[in-house]
Amino acid sequence: MIEWLQNQVQALNFLWQNPGVLFIALLILIPLYWVQGKLVRRVLTTSQRAQFGGVVQPAGEAKRIHDIGIGVQTILVLKPVKSGLFGIVLAMGFFGALAAFMWCVVLQEVEGQTPENYFAFAVGIGFVLLGVWTLFGLLTRIELDDYQIVHKRFG
């Protein structure tokens, strides 16, 4: 810990003695800090708004055959809260590639296998399955008609 602190003090001392290097470092770091702050604020605002997806957005209308089989009734359909579909697919691709790499390259060698190799393969498969489960969760909806409220899953 003390060695790390000494290295940091030496780096700060170097920057203080070389103002040109300090200026270039600040010229790079300040815009990066500003962009990072802007991105974090945008993500936080978007995630806060997404939590109220079914509350502040009006329900859609759909037609459905009446329960007794005669006539058509109008129902209201609430979709689930908006989610990051792109992020889910990206995570599934990343962890699927991890599992495929572990299966096709690392686990094909008989010698030198460690529990970490099998654990990494299991983690990749687990996250892909969680992604599929999350994608199926996006297909849920709530239907409101004259008599009941129905929570439908998977279609």
N, C-alpha and C positions, 0 to 999 in steps of 0.2 A: 504494500500500500504506500509506503514512504517512497519507494523507488518510482512509482507511478506519479506521485505528487511532484517529485523532483524533476521528472521529465516534463511535466506540464509547466512548471515554473521556468525551466530552461527554454521551452518553446515560446512562452510569453516574453521572456527577456530577449530572445532573438527577434521577435516581432517588434519590440519596443526600440531596439537598437537599429533596425532596418525599416524605416518608415515606408519605403517603396514597396516592400513585400507586404507590409501591413495594409497599405492602401489597396493593393491588388487583391489581397485576401478579403478585405471588407467589400470591395467592388463585386466580388463573387458571392459572398455569404449573405449580404443584406438582401439582394433580390431573391435569393433562394428562400430566405426566411419569410419574406413577404408572400411569395407564391405558396409556400407551405401553409401559412396562416390563412390565406384566402381559400385554399382547398379544404382545410379542416373546417372552416366556418360554413362552406357550402355543403359539405357532407353532413354536418350536424343539423343544419337547417332542413335539408332534404329528408333526413331520417326522422326528424320531429314531425314534419308534415305528413310523412308516410304513415305514421301511427294513427292518424285520424282519417284514413282513406275511406272508410265506410260511413263516417259521421258527417264530414263536410261535403261529400260528393253525393249528388242525388242518385237514388236507385234507378236502375234501368227497368224498362217494362218489357214483358214478354207475353206471348199468347200460349196457352196450354189447354188441352182438352180437359173439360170438367171431369171431376172424379166419378160422377155417375155415368159418364160416357156420352152425354148429350150436351152439345154446345161447346163453346170456347170461352174461357175466362182469361182476364188480364191479371197477371201477377207482377209483383215487384221483385227484382233480383239484385241482391247486394253481392258484389265481388269481394274477395279478400283484400286485405291491405296490399298496396303495391310493394313489390319486393324487387331485389336486384337479380333479375333473371340472367343477365349477362354475367354477373359475378358467380352465380351458381354454376352455370355452364363452364365458365373459366376454371373454377375450382375442381369440377368434375374432370375436366380435361387434364389439369395438372396432376391430380392424384391418380387418374387413370393411366397417365403416362408413367408415373412412378411405379405403379403396380405392374404395368407391362414390361418396363425395364427390369424390375426385380425378377419377374417370372422368366423372361426370355434371355436375360444375360447373366444375372448374378446367381439365381437359383439353379441354373443348368449345370453349374460346376458342382461335382459331387464332393470334392475335397474342400476343406476350409470354410464350411458353413457355420455361421454363428447364429445365436438366437436373434440378434439385431436384424439380420437379413430377413428372417421370417416375420419379425415384428414390423419392419418397414413395409413388407408386402401386405400384411394384414391391415395396417393403417391405410394404405392406398385403397384397398378394396372397401374398407369400412367407410371412408369418406365418399367414395363413389356411390355406395349404397345409400348413405345419408343424403347425397345430392338428388338421387332418384326419388327418395321419399319426400324431399322438400318440393321437387317439381310436381309430384302427385298432390301435395298439399295445396299448390297454387290452383288446382282445379276445383276446389271447394267453393260453394256459394250458399247463400241464404235466400230462400224464397218465401215471400209473404203473399198470402191470398186472403180472401174474406174470412176464412175460418181458422187458419193455422199458420205457424211459422215453422219452416222445415229447413234443417241444415243438411245439405246434400254434399257428399264427398265423391270425388273422382268422376266428375261428369255430370 
